[in-house]
Amino acid sequence: MGRSALLTSVEARLAANGSAVLTGPSGIGKTALLEAVGAAAAARGELVLRVAGTETERWVPCSGLAELLDQLPGTLTAQLPRERLTGLPEPHSAASGEAAVEGDEEAAGDEPEETGPVGRSSTDRSPMDHLACRLTFRGLLARCVEERPVLLLVDDAQWLDTESVNAIRYTVRRLGARGVRAVVAGRWPDGFAAGEAAGATWSPAPDALHLPVPPLEPDELAELFDSYGLPVRVVNTLHSDSGGNPFLALALGGAFTDRIPRHWRPAPLPQRVQAVIVERLARLSAAARETLLMAALAIRPTTDLLRRAGRADAAREIRQAAVLGLLITEGGGIRFTPPAVGTVLAESAEAAHLARVHRALAAVVPDAAGRARHRALADPGPNAELAHSLVTAAEQAVRQGSHRMAAELYRLAADRSPAEPAAERLEWLVAAAETGANGGLPDLVHRSAEAVLAADATRAQRVRVRLAILDLSGQGLAEMGEVFAAALVDAEGDPSLLGPLRLRMALGALLNGASERAEHEANGALAHARETGDTALEAKVLAVRANISLIEGRGDYASDLRRARRLPELPLDGQMHTTPRYIAAYCAVVEDRLSEARDELLRMLALVERGSGEEVVHVLRNLSEVAVRTGRCREALDFADRAMRITEEAALSPGPAWYHGALAELAGGSIRRAIALAERGLRASEQENDVIFQSRLLHVLGLAQMRGGDIRAGVDTLWRIDALGEGRGVPSPLVLRWHGDLAQGLAQLGDVELAEGVISATRAAVGDRARGIGVTGRLDRAEAAVLAARGEHDAAVAHLLKAAALFERLGQPLEVGHCLLEQARIERRRRRAGPARHAASDALEIFLRCGARPWAEQARHRLVRLDMGLRDGADPLGATARASLTEGEQRIALLVGQGATNQQVANRLFLSVKTVEASLTRIYRKLGIRSRAQLGSFLSGGLDGPGASLPG
């Protein structure tokens, strides 16, 4: 899963009679890669020999060689005595004698002898034993390779005995050119338990390709878990906890395979995961484990913090732990994978030891809240004065937007509080649950809520912790019926409790597509808020009502928003995404007031950036969308990546973040990745019954499919939005602008009348409210496609120019470039090569300026087709070549086939000449040709292929 690029690199190396080395921590998938490489080699008819090092047998000389020899054909090994590997048959004895006489330096040991971890060297054996091992093995493989290539697969190579290592290296070095190759997989550096220096990676050949095996990406891990039936949201959390290590992810996921909780909470640590953690920790020195313990006790550990707390070798020790797969370092921070590493470390330390570490950290952490936390953890007994100081620190952390820190401090205050007064302790537990939900801490929220519900809590406290659980559910509110029912029982008759509860019910109904019910619940919440004089709740309810009106395409959302903004400004409570201020910024995005929206969203980001929950993700997502529309593609990718990372770490609903990730990839990254993100997000949103983001993800998926060349699949995907919208409250065309893209795809498929019907119906639906905003431009562009399909080219170009002018005024350069690409297509269809080339060149210039890589690829493709004089729909490569060549290789092949020199190709595609030369070599090999002339002949006989119109 997810290793196609690695396998391609290894296979290419083997095809050139080279060898490869795979490195990475245990569980990362090296063995699976070796199995795949071996299966492919065996299918080609090669002789595949496998050996795996064993820690307990690493001191047994030639134990690895014995295992390899057992796999050789019987006719070759029949004459080998089994009692001693070094007892050579007659021919090899002679050969070894000749080598000694003639001074075969390499066979006699010009390679340095390797030393085992405790200093035992292979030089303890006689020189003739070394020669015997190496020459025997080399001679046998020389006979094998006369009949077919030989592939040696070495797993857990760090534990292979020294004699076998040297024999393999000698044999591969001598016979590599004749077809003996090796793929070696190991975990380096090997062990630190005894304080020895890190071992060096041994290589089967001097020029072996070294490839680190990276963690799996979230979508790759999701594919791995497809057969388990786990919710995508759980798999996203497993990716965060495992760091993408497939073994750890599968082990952690085992806790969910028998029963998937209705609303997810962290499951108990599986025993085998704990065993892996203990085994890996044992490989570290005592000093390194102490450094990791300090990192585990810090709330935001960094190497610099550890060094200032007295761990002088922290940087080296953290690197060692990373090699063993215990943690990852990102953005200057340290994160354990799985997080239970910290728990195992803490549980293995004595209380007095933990207190010393906390005191050391309290002396160096930069913030007052952090110092209060460590002082409290160093003093585990009940202490009323300490508890109150923790609450004061928690309140300060809330004002600063540090909700995770606040949640921990409230929980600590409750733990340090004496048994009496009980009401005070319960109130702090409620506050821990509320701030924990805002900070994305599901474990702390559920533990705190369970403690409250098990105690003599008031009705208000019981409702508040259930509201915290509801807030934790994110886009899955519609699936929280049991929690809603329990909260309604506790809130009955109390408007101060019913108001915030009905607000969540309104949000759940809205996500479920039940807009009428959402508005009913919002109206009820508004009445409760006014009855109790709760202006903060009133402002939030008015903001939700405005959002409902906006999604439905009604014009009355502005009045609710104005009323909400006249109420007192809401405090920073971790719910910025529910405030009138945020909804106003979102309205500005919808209305294409992008500069205004960006400025306000950036100000909000400055206020919430210390947080780690829903509010931060909401702001980042909308900043990413604004960046896409304004042509800041690099910025869009950055904001989207940050939103996806926080979503994963905080176990939030992944659909919204993946939607904006797909949107950013479609603009400035990769169409293939955009499709993967959209498909994953769609599955997650379907599981959470989130109709709003199902429709958005279907839109971006359909666009990505059409941009990738599959117009039919894209059109079918967009039609699913229409089916989804029957009575389900799918956003208005003013908000979700998919109709124009559908009509354009239909026109390009030749279904002109249906396309025209979609455009007419959409114009009627949006009416005058669409004047001056982007939905009009999209419909004009779609109408241009309809006119072009009817042969009305002048009218089509006029519509495109009109749309481009609108997008120019709105500051949306990618949409301008899209119009220019469509203009180039239409001009080419009426055989006006000059205007077509000019439009495509202008589009390419815009896309390059914006960093819009996928768009630039399409513009270059359009220019290549214009230069070659190809008609729309013609594919000079043919289906076979298009399937075997990458997109970059296809562009190079087209230009070279047209007669361009390597330098001209490099200039046109912004590549180096060396890159073009290397690509041509691969193209020739894949197509089975040997020259530029043959490539030209191949292209001249190209077959018609799928549409070259590249919609989008």
N, C-alpha and C positions, 0 to 999 in steps of 0.2 A: 504494500500500500504506500503510495506516495514516493516511490523510489525509482521512477522511470528514468529521471535524469542521471542518477547515480549508476544505474544498470547500463545505460547507454554509454557512459564514460568508461566503465569497466570493459564492456564488450568491445568498444573501439580500441582500447589498449590491447586486449587479447588478440584482436584481429591483426594488429601490427606486431604480433609476437612479443608483446610487452607484458609486464606483471603489474599488480596493484596491491596496495595496502589500505585496509579499511580500519579506521580507528574510532573509538567512542566508548562511553560508559556501558556497563552491563545493562542489558534490556533494551538497548536502543535499536536493535534489529540487525546486527551484523550477521548473525547466524542465518536469518531468513534471506539476507542478500546472498550469502554464500550458496545456500540451497538453490536460489533462483539462477545464479550463474552456473552452478553445476548441472542443473536440469537442462539449461539451454545448450551447454557444451555436449552433454550426453546425447541430446537430440540431434546434434550435428555429427555424431559418430565419434567424438573424441573419447579418449581414455581419461576418466576422472578419478583421481585418487584423493581421499579425504583423511584428514587427521585432526584431532582436537587435543590441545594440551590439557593436562590435568595437574592441578597444584600438588597433589600428593605424589605424582610420578615424575616431577620435573628433575629429580636427582637421579633417576634411573637412566643411564647412558643408552642412547639409541632406542628408547622406548617408542618414540614417534616414528622412527624409521621402520621398526618392526611392524607397526600398524600399517604403514604404507606398503611395505613389501607383501603383506598378507593379501593385498588387493590386486597384485600383479597377476597376469595370466600364468597358470600353473606351469606351462612349458618353460617359462623363463626362470622360475624359482625352484624347480624340482631339485636342482643340484645344490641348493643352499642348505647347509646344516642348520637346523632350527635351534640347537642347544646354544650356539654362540653366533651372533650376527657377524663377528669379526673373523670367523672361520671361512676364508674365501675359497671359491672353486679355483681350479688350476689357472684358467686364463687370467683371472683377476690378480692372482698372486704374481704371475709374471709381469702383468702390467704395472703392479705397484713397485716391483723391483726395478723395472725400466725407468719409472718415474723418478725413483730415488737416484739412480745412476745418472740420468740425463738432467736432473735438477729441475724438475717441474715445480717451479716456485709456488705456483698457486695451489697445486695439489698438496704440497708439503706444508702449506699453512701460511701463505703471505697475508691472509686475512687475520685480523687480531682475534685471539681466542676470547670467547665470551665467558664471563664470570657470573656464577649464580648469586643470588641475593645475600647468601651468608659467606661468600668468598671462595667456594669450592670451584676450582677451575678444571676445564676439560684437559688441561695439560697433565693432570694426575695419571692419565693413561699414556701408553707409549705412542711415539710418532707413527709407528706402523699401523696401530689401531685407527688413528685418524685417517691415514691414507686408505686403509681397508674400507672403512665406512663410506668415505666419499667416493672412492673409485668404483666400489661395488654398485652403489646406488646410481652413479652416473652411467656406468656401463649398461645396467639393466634398462634404464630409461632411454638410452641411446638406441637399444634394440626396439623398444616400444615405438619410438617416434619414427622409426623407419616405416611403420605401417599406418600410423595415425597420430595426430597431435595429442599431447599429454597436458592435462591441467591438474595442478596440485592445489588443493583447497586446505588451508590451515586455519582452524578456528582456535580461539583462546591462545593465540600464539605467544602471549607473555609467559605462559606456563610450559612451553615446549622445552624439552631438554636441550642442552647446549650442543651435543654431538649431532642431533637431528637438525637443529638450526643450521649449523655449518655445512652439513651434507646437502641440505636443500639449497642453500645459497650458492654453493659451489656448482651444483648440477644445473640450476637455472641459469647461472652466469655462463656456463660452458655450452649449454644446449638451447638457450633461449632463441637464437636465430633459427634453429632447426624445428622449433615448435613445442618446446617444453616451457610452460609458463606457470606462474603461481599467483593465487590471490590469497593474501594473508590478512586475517582479521584479529585484532587484539585490543586490549584496554591498556593504554599507556598514559602516563607513567605508572609502574606497577607497585602499588603498596607503599605505605609510609609508616607502618606500625612499628618497625624496629628502628626507625630514624635514618634508614639508609637513603642514599641519593636516589632520585627518580630514575627509573630505568629508561634506556633509549629505545625507540622503536626500531626493531630490526627489519630490514628490507630484503626481499628475495633477490633483488637486482639493483645495481646502482641507479638505474633510471626508472625504477618503479614509480607508478603514479600513486601518490598519497592522497586519500580521500577521507576526510572526517564525515561520519554518518550523522546528519543533523536530526534534531527532534522532528516529529511529525507536525504538520500544520493542523489547525483545528478542523478544517474540512476533511483532511485525510484521516484524522482520528474518528470523525463522525462516520466516515465510510466503514471504518473498522468495526464500529459499534452498531451498524445498521441491523445486523441479525439479532441483536440483544433486545431490541424494542425499547431502548432507553430514550427518554425525552431529550431533544437536542440541547435544552438548557442544562441538563445534567451532564451531558457529554462535554459541553463547553466548560463546565466546572472541573470535570476530570482532566481536561487538557491543561487547565491552569495548575491544578494540584500536582500533576505528573510532569509538568514542564515539557509535554510532548513525547515523553518516553513511553513507547507502546506497552512494554511489560508492566510498568507501574500503573499505567492507565487501565489495563485489563484487570490487574489485581485489585485496584481501587474500585473499579466498576463492578467487580464480583459481588460487592455488598448490595447492589441494586437489582441484580438479575432475578432474584426470587420474588421481590415485592418492590414496586416503585411507589414511594409515598405520594399521596395526592398533592400535597404541597411540599416541595423538597426541603429536606434539611440534611446536614452532613451525617453520613452513616458511620458506624463504628469502624475503626481501622482494621482491615483484614489481617489475619495473623501472618500470612506470607509477606505482606508489605512490611510489617514490623520486623520480620526476620531479615529482610533485605536491608532495611535501614541499619539494624544492629550490625550486620555483617560489613556493610560499607564503613560505618563509623569505626569498627575495629581496625580498619586498614590505616586509619589516621594516627598520628602521634598523640600523646596525651596533651601536648601543648596546642595542637590543632583542634582537638575536641573542646578544649577550654575556650578557644576563640569562637568556635561555633556555638557553644553554650551562651556566651555573651551576646552573640548575634541573635540567638533565639529569644533572649529575654528583652532585647531592645524592640521598640515598636516600629522604628524605621531604621534598620541597621545599614550602615555603610562602612566601607573599609576605613575611611578617615575617622569615623566615630570610634571604631574598635581600636585603632592605633592610639587615639588620644586617651582611651580608657586603659592603656597599658599593654595592649597586644602588639608588640613591636613588629612581629612577623605576620601581621594579619593579611597583608596582600598575598603573600606566598601561600599561606594556609588556606585562604579562601579559594585560590586557584586549584589547590590540591583537592579540596572538597568538590569543586565544580567538575573536575576530571572524573571523580568517582560518582557523579550524578546525584549529589546530595543537595545541590542548590544551583541557581542561575543568577548571574549578575546582569542587571539591565538598568540603564539610566542612572548609574552610580549606586543603585540600591542592591540589596541582597534578598533573594526570595528562595525559601526552602522548597524542594520538590521531592516528595510531597511535603505539605506544611507540617505533617506529623513528625518530621525530623526534629523540629524544635521541641515537640512534646516528649519524644523519647529522650532527648538530651536532658530536659528539665527533670523528668521523672527519675533519671538515673543519678541525679545529684542530691546531696544531703541539704537539709533546710539551711544550715549554717553557711554552707557553700553558696547557695543561691542568694542568701542575704548579702554576702560579701560582693558578689557580682553586681547585684542591684545597687549597692552603695557606690561601687566604682562607676557605674553608668550614671547615677544621679549627679556625680561630680562633673560630667562632661556633656550631657545632653543640652542642646541649645535653648530649649523652651521651658518655661516655668511649669506647664502642665506635665511635660515629660519628667521633670525632676520630682514633681509631687507623686507621680505614678511609681517611680522607682523607690522613693523613700517609703511609700506605703507597702510595696511588695517586699521590702527588706524587713518590715515589721508586721508579721502575720497575725498578731493577736487583736482582739477587739479594742478599739480606741475611739471614743466619741469625738475627741478633738481632731484627731487625724481624719476621721470620716467627714466632718464638716469642712475641713480644709480641702479635701478631695472634691467635694461638691462645688466649692467656690472655684476651683481650678477647672472643673467640668463646665460650669457656666461660662467661664472665660473662653474655653475651647469652642463652645457652641457659637459664641459671638464672632469668633475668628473663622468659623466654617469648618473646623476640624472635628467632624462628627464622630469619626472612629475613635479619636482620642477621648472625646467627651463620653462616649459609650463605655469605654474601658474604665474611666474614672468614676462614673456613676456606679458601675458594677462593683468596683473596688470599695467605694464608699458603703455600699450595701453589705459587702462581705466584712468590712471592718467595724460596722455599726454594732453596738451591743444589742441584745435581744429586745430591750425596751429603750425607747418607745418603738413599737413594731410599725406604727403607721409611717414613721419617717423612713424606715428601711424599705417598706413597700413602695413608697413614692420614688425613692431612688432607683429601685428595680424597674419601675414603669418608665422613668426617664432613660434608663439604660436601653430598654427595648425600643423606645421612640428614636433616640439618637443612633442606635445601632442599625435600625431600618434605614435611616437617612445616610448612613455610612456604608451600607452594604456588608453587614456582619451577620449573616443568617444564624450562625451557631450561637452567638451571644444573644441575639433577639429571642430565639426559641428557649434558651435556658432561662433567661430573665422572665419571659412570659409564663413559662411553666411554673416558676417559683411564685409568681403573683397569683396565678389561677389556683395553686394548691394551698394558698394561705387565706387568711380572713380579710381579703381585699374588698374594697368598696365596689359598688356597681361601676362607678366612673373609672376606677383603676382597671377593672376587668375589660371594659370597653376599649380603653386606651391601648392596652397591650394587644388586643385583637386588631385594632386599627393598625398597629405597628406591623403585625403579621400580614395584613392586607397590603400595606405599603411595600412590603418586601416582595410581594408577588409580582409587581411590575405590570406587564401586559397581560398577565394571567389572571387578572381580577375576576373575569367572568367565570372562572373555574373554582372560585373560592366560596361556593354556596354554603358549606358547613360552617365556615368561620362567620360569614354574614348572618346566618340564622342564629348562632350563639350570641353574637353581638346585639342583634335586635331584641333578643329576650332580655338581656341585661339593660338595654337602653330604653325599654318600653316606658312611655309616659314622660320621659325627660328630654325636652327639646335641645338642651345643651349637649346631650350625647347623640340624639338622633340626627342633628344637623351635620356634623362631620361624617357620620356613618352613611347618611343618604348621599353625601357628596361622593364618597367612594362607590356607592351603588350607581350613581350617574356615570362615573368614569367607566365602570365595568360594562354598563349597557352600551355606552358609546363605542368601546373597543369591540363589543360583540355585534355592532352594526344595528343595534336597536335604538335609533336616534329619538324616536317618540318617547320611549320609556326613559331614556337618558334625560330628556328635557323635563319629564314629569318629576323624576327624582331630584333634579337640580332645582326645580321650582319649590319642591318641598323643603329641601335644604335651605333655600333662601328664606323661606318663611320662618323656619326655626332660628336662623341666624338673626333675623330682625326681631323676633320675639325675645331673644336673650340679649340683644344688644352686642352681639359678637361681630364687630366690624371686620376683623381679620377673616373670619369664615365667610362673611358676606362678599368681601372682595374676591375671594377664591371662587365662590359659586358663580358670581357674575362673569368671571374670566372663563369658567367652564361653559357657561351658557353662550358666551361669545364664540367659543371654539366650536360648539355644536352648530350654531348658525353659520359659521364660516364653512365648516365641512359640508353643510347642506346647500351652500351657495346662496344663502339669504343675505340681504343687505343690512339686516338689523343688528348684526354683530357689533357694529361700531358704537351704537348707543349704549349697549351693556358695558362695553370696554371703557367708554368715557365715564360712566357712573362708577365703575370699579376703581378707576385711577383717581377719582376725586376723594376716595376714602383714604384714611391714614396709611402711610407706607408700611408694608409688612416687614417684620424682622427677618434676619437670615436664620431660618430654622431648618434648613436642609430640604425645603420644598420650593425652591425658586421656580421650578418648572410648572408649578400650579398658580403662579402669581399673575396679576394683570400685566405687570411689566414684561414678563416673558411672553405671554400670549400676544401682547402688542408687537413685540419683535417678530414673532412668528407670522402675524398678519402682514407685517411689512415685507417678509419674504414672499408670501403668497401674492401680494400686490406688486411684486417686482420693484419695490423700493429698497434695492439691495445695498446701496451705500449706507442708508440710514439703519438698516437691519444689522449690517456688519459692525458698525460703530457701537450700537447698543449691545449686541451679543459679546463683543470684546470687553466692554465694561462689565458685563455680567460674569464673564469668565474670570476677570480679575477678582471678583468678589467670592467666587465659589471654587477657585482652583485648588484650595487646600483640602477640599472635600474629595470623596471617592465613591459617590453614590449616583442615584438617578439624576439629580440636578446637574451635575457636571457633565454626564453623558448627553443630556438633552441639549445643553449649550454647545458642546463640541459637535454634535450631529448637525445642528442647524448652521453652525459656522462652516462645516464641511460643505453643506449644500450651497450656501452663499458663495463659497470659494469656487465651486464647480460652475455656477451660473456666471460668475464674473471672470472666469478664465484663469483663476489662480490654482492650477492643477496640483502643483507640489504641496501647496498649503492645504488643499482639499484632502489629499492623501494623508497628510500628517494629522489633521484633526480627526479624520475617520479612524486612523490607526489608534490614536489615543482613546477614542470612544470605545473601540472594540476591546482594547486591552483592559480598560476599567470595567467594562461589562463582564469580561471573563473573570477577572480577579474578584469582583464583588458578587458574582453569581446572579447577575441581572438577566432580564429577558433579552436574548441575543438578537431577535428579529430586527428591531429598529436600528441597532448599530450595524448589522450586516447589510441592511438596506442602504445606508449611507456609505458603507464601505464599497458596495457594488457600484453605487453612483459615482464615487470618486475614481474607482478603477476604470470605469467606462470612459471617463473623461481623460485621465492622465496616467493610467497604469496598464492593465492588461484585460482584454475582452474575455479571455478564458477565465481569469480570476474573478471578473465581475459575474460571470455565469455561475461559478462555484459558490460565491457568496450569496447571490440571489437565491439559488436553489436551497442552500442551507437555511437562509433566513425564512424562506417560504415554509419549509418543514416546521421550523420552530413556531412561526406565527399560526400555522394550522393547528399545531398541538395545543397552543394557548387560546385558540378560538378568537384570535385578534384579526378581525375583518379589515380594519383600517390598514394595517401593515401587510396583510395578505394582498390587498389590491395594489399597494405601492410596490411590493416586491414582484408581483406579476408584471407590472409595468416595466421595471428596470430589467427583468429577465427577458421579456419580449424584445425590448430594445437591443439588449446584448446579443440575442440570437440573430436578429436581423443584421446588426452590425457585423456579426461573424459570418454572414453570407447565407444563413438559413432563413429566408424571408417567410417561408411557409410555416415553420415552427414558431417564429416570432408572432405572426398573425394569429395563429391558434392560441398562443399564450395570452395575447391581449384580449381575445374573445372571452377568455376565462374570467376576466374582470367583469365583463357584462353579465355573465352567468352568475357570478358572485353577488352582483349588485341587486338582484331581484328581491326587493324588500329588505335588504340588509344594510342600508345606509352607507354605501360606498361613496367616498368623497365626490363632491361636485366637480365638473370639468374645469371650473376655475381653480380648484386646488390640485386635483390629479389630472394632468394634461396628457392623457393617453389616446384620446380620440383621433387627434391629428396624426399621430404615429401609426395608428391602426389604418386610417384611410390611406396614408402614403404607402404602407405595405400592400394593401389591397390593390391600389392602382398599379403597383409594380408587378403584381401577380396577374394583372389583366382584368380584375373584377371592378371595372370602372364605375358601373352604376351603383354597386353597393358602397364603394368608397364615397361617391358623391352623396349618397343618402346619409352616411355617417357624418359627413361635414355639415350638411344642411341641418340635421337634427341637433348637432352640437352647437351650431351658431344660434339656433332658436333657443336652446336651453340656457346659454350664458347671456344672451341679449346684450343690452347696453353696458352691463357691468364688466364685459370683457374689453371695452374700448381702452386702448392704450397700454394693455398688459400683454404678456408673452403668449397667452393662449391664442390670441388673434393671429400672431405671427406663425404659430405652428399650424393653424388651420389654413392660412394663406399658402404655406409651403406644401401642405397636403393637396390643396386645390391645384397648385402648379403641377403636381404629379398627375392629377386627373386630366388636366388640360393637355399635358405633354403626351399622355397615352392616347388622346384623341387627335393628336397631330396639330393642336393649336399652340405652336411653340412660342410665338410672340406673346400671347396672353400668359403663357406659363412663366416666361422670363420676367414679365411685368409683375406678376404676383411674387416671384422670388425677390425681386429688387425692393418691392414694397415691404416684404417681411424682413429683409436684411436691414432696411432703414429703421424699422421699428426696433429690432434687436440692438442696433447700433445706439439708438437713443437710450435704451434701457441698460446699456453697459454689459451686454452678454455676447462676448466675442465668439465663443464656440458655436452659438446659434447662427451668427453671421457667416462663419466658415462653412457650416452645414449648408446654408443657402447657396453659397458659392460652389460647393461641390455638386449640388443638384443642378445649378446653372451650367456647370461644365458638362454634366451628363447630357442635358437637353441640347446644348450647342453641338456636342459631338454627334448626336442623333440626327441633327439636320446638316451635318457635314460642314460645320464651321469650326475648323480645327484651331484657328488663331484665338477667337474669343473663348473657346473651351479651355485651351491651354492657359490663357491669361487668368480665367476664373479659378482654375485648379491651383495655379501658382500662388495667387492671392490667398486662397484658403490655406495652402501649406505654410505660407509665411505667418498667418494668424496662429495656426496650431503650434508651430515651432516656438513662437513668442510666448504662448501660454503654457508650454510644456505638456501639450495634449498628445501624448505618444500614440494612442490608438487612432486618433483622428489624423495625425500626420502620416501614419502608415497608409491610411486609405487615400489621402491626397497624393502621396507618392505613387501608389498603385494606379490611381487615375491618370497621372502624368505619364507613367510607363505605357499604359494602354493607348494614350493619345499619341505618344511618340512612335508606337508600333503600328498605328493606324488600325487598331482592332475595333470591330463593331461591338456594341453592347451584347453581352451574352456569350461572346467567343472566349474560349479558354485555351491559349496556346500551349499550356503545359499538359493538359489532359488529366483525367481523373487519377491515373496511377502515379504520375509524377507529383501531383498536388498532394496526394496522400503521403508520399515519402519524404518530401522536402518541407523544411520549416518555412515560415512566412518570409524570413530574411533571405533564405536560400532561393525562394521563388522569385523574389525581386531581382536578385543578382543574376539568376538564370535568364530572366526575361531581357535584361539589359545587355548581357553578354551575347545572347542569341541574336539580338538586334544588331550587334557589331561594335558595341562600346568596348573601349580598352579598360584594363583594370583601374587605371587612374581616373578615367571618366566615371566609371561605376562608383569608385570611392568618393569622388566629388559630389555626385548626385545623391548618394545615400548617406553622406557624412560618416564614412568609415575610413579606416586606414587601408593602404594597398595590401599590407600583409593579411589583414582580415579578409579582404576580397579573395586573395590567392588561396588562403586556407579553405574558405567556403567553396571555391570552385573545385578544389580537390575532393571535398565531400560530395558535391553535386555530381561530379563525374562518376564517383564510385557508386552512388545511389542509383543513378540512371543507367549504369552499365556502358558508359561511353568514355572516350579518351581525349577528346579535343574540342576546341571551340567550334570547329567546323561541324563536328558531329552534333554538338548542342544546337547549332543553328538549324541543321536539318531536322532534328527532333522537334524543335518548336514550329517549324514551318508545316509540319504535319499534325499539329495539335488538334485536339477534338473540342467540340463545343462543350461548355461546362455550365455550372450554376451562375446565377446572375452576377454581373459585374457592376451593378448599379450601387452596391454598398449603401443600403439605406441606413437610417439611424435617427 
